Amino acid sequence: MYSHSPGAAPTLATAVNFSAFDVGITVGPWLGGLAIGGGLGYPSVAWIGMALAITTLATVTWAAALHRRARQVQKVSPVDRDMVELTV
């Protein structure tokens, strides 16, 4: 059984952060190589980079919105919190 240890959260956050960087460092050049190898030329690499940047920005915006919503639910009293969770 997994126990929730408050001290483990920073370690997990750091591990996820480094993993995300590693995925980006691997996937970006791989997609660029596929595009160049597929005959799309070097300008396609810039378009792929732009698409990845937009995807990343959308993901960060979505995560921030979820975090903000969770903080708003925590500020509500326990009885009201149950109602908010039921309606969301």
N, C-alpha and C positions, 0 to 999 in steps of 0.2 A: 504494500500500500504506500502510496506517495504522500509524504507529509509536506504541507506548505510551510517552507522555512523562509522568513522574511530576509534572511541574509543571503539566500540563493538568488534573489531577483536581480541584483546588479550583475552577477556572474552570467545568468541566463541572457540578460539584455546585451551584455558585451559579446557573448557567443553568437547571438542572432545578428548583431550588427556586423561582426567580422564575416559571418557566413554570407550576408547580403552583399558585402563588398566583393567577396570571392566569386559569388555567382555573377555579379556584374562584370568583373574582370574576365571571366570565362565566356559568358554569353555574348558580350559585345563583339569581340574579335571573331568569334565563331560565326555569328550572323554576317558580319562584314565579309569574312572569307567565303561564306556560302554565296553571297551576292556577287562578289567578284568572280568566283568560280562558275557561277551560273550565267556569266556574260553580261551582267548589268553595269559593269564598269565601276570606276572609282567614285563617281558622284553618288552612287547608291549608298555608299558607306555613310555619307553625311545624312541622307534621309533616314537610314536605319538609326543613326545616333539621335536624330531629332525624335523619332518615334519612341525610342527607349527613354529619352528625357521626359517626354510628355506622359508616358506610362508611369514613370517614377513620380513625377509631380502629382498625378492623379491619385496614386497610391498613398503618398504622404498626406495629401489633402483629405482623403477618405479616413485615414487613421487619426488625423487630428480632429475631424468631426466626431468620430466615434469616441475619442477620449473626452472631448468637450461634453458630449451627451452623457457619458458615464459620470462625469463630475457633477453635472446638473442633477442627475438622479440621486446621487449620494447626499446632496444638500437638502433634499426633501425629507420630511419626517417618515418614519418607517411605515406608517399606515398609508400615507400618500404615495410612498415609493412602490408599494404593491400595486396600487392603482395605475401608476405610470407604466410599470412593467407589463401589466395586463393590456394596456392600450397600445403599446409600442410594438 
